């Protein structure tokens, strides 16, 4: 995890008002300069993530996702960061449903130690480690996720 992300998870996350301020500025940047906003958002990303985001359709989709996520409220990012720091209010070891966690080894946004801990806490978790992937691994692996969900809920996905 980069020092910047460490600061976000351990320092900035302590102040929901500060998180809302940062993401309010980012929301404003998305409105006036979406390409610049995506470059800012991915500046500390892995080389693989930067390659993915250099594709216009991926960059446009990420921009739209950010816009939609921040349109109604700035509370989401504050809640996200708080969830990294607090107990979730349930015993993960009591889960009995199938769980698969995908993680890119080059993800600089999410602490890998947290992913490994979560996988250890939930019995029977399948951990799919993607060696050359970063935070935006889903762009190249959406079919894998859909296939896994289809298999879990009943017999695969019809194509």
N, C-alpha and C positions, 0 to 999 in steps of 0.2 A: 504494500500500500504506500502510495506517495505521501510525503509530508503534508501536502495540501489536503488530501483525503483524510489523513489522520486528524488534522485540525478540524475538518468538517464534522467527522464522527465523534470526536472527543471534546472539542471546544465549542464550535458553532452550534452543535446540537443542544447545548445547555440553554440556549436562548431562542425559543420559538419566534420571538419578534425579530431577532437578527436573521434567522432563516427566511422568514417571510420577506424581510427587506432585500436580501440577496436575490431571492427568486422573483420578487416584484421587479427588480431591475432587469433580470433576465427575461421576464415576460415582456417588458417594454422593448428590449432589444429584439426579441422575436418578431414583434410587430413592425419595427422599422427596418431591420436588417437581418432577416432570418438566416441567410448564409453565414454572416458573421457570428450570429448566436450559436450556430452548430459548430463553427470552428472553435469558439470559446469553450463550448461544452465538451468537445473532444480533444482539446489541446493536450491534456495529460493522458490520453488514451494510448493503448498499445499500437504499434505500427499496423497490426492486422485491423484494428478498429478504424484507424485513420484511412486505410485502404477501402474498407467497406463504406465509410461515410463520404469518400470521394465519389462514389457512384451517385448520380443525381437523384435517382428514385429512392435510394436508402436515406440520403440526406433530407429529401423532401418529406419522407414518411416520418423520420425522427422529429423534424420541425413541427409537423402537424400533430404528432403525439404530444410533444411538449406543450404546444398551444392549447390543445384540448385539455390536457391535464391541469393546466394553470388557469384556464378560462374562468371557472366558477369561484375558485378560492386558492389562496396560497398556503393553506393549512396542510395539504398533502405532503410537501417536502419536509415540513416540520415533523409531521407524524412519522414519515419514513425514517428520518434520522433518530427520532426518539425510540423507535422500535429496535434500532441497533443497540441501544443503551439500556433497555429495560426488560424486565421479565414480561413475557407475553400473557401471563395469567392462566396458563394451562400446562399440564404435564405432557411434554412432547413424547415421552416414552410410553404414554397411554394410547397413542394413535394406533389404529389397527387397519387403516386404509392403505392401499399401495402409495408409495411416495418415491418419486424420482427427482433428484436434484441435478441439474446440469450446471457446470461451471467451466468457464474458460480460464486456463492457467495464466493467461496474460491479462486478466481482468485487474485493472488498477483502481476500480471504483469500490469493489466489495472485498473486504478482508477474507482471504482464502481460509484463514483459521476459523472464522465464523461459519463458513460453509461446512468445513470438516466437522466442526463441533455439532452443528445441526444434524448432519448425516449420522453422527455417532449417537445422538440423542433419540432419534426416531428409529425404532426397531425395523429391520428389514428394508431400510432405505437403499435404493439403488443410486449410487453416485456415478454420474457420467462426467468424467473429466476430459475436457477437450484441450489437448496439449497446445495447439497453436492459436487458440481462440481467445478473444478478449471479452469485454463487457457486452458487445453486440453480437455474440455468438448466434443468437436466434435467427439472424438474417440468413445464415447458411444452414441452419439445422431445424427450421420450422417443420419440415416433413417428418423428421425424427420424433419431434415432440407430439405432433398430431398422431403419428402411428402408435406411439406409446400409449397415449390417452385412448385411442381406439381399441387397442389390445386390452387395456384395463377394463373398459366399460362394456366390452363384449364383442370379441371376435375380429378385431381389425377394422380398417377403414376401407370402404369401397372407393375405388378411383375410377 
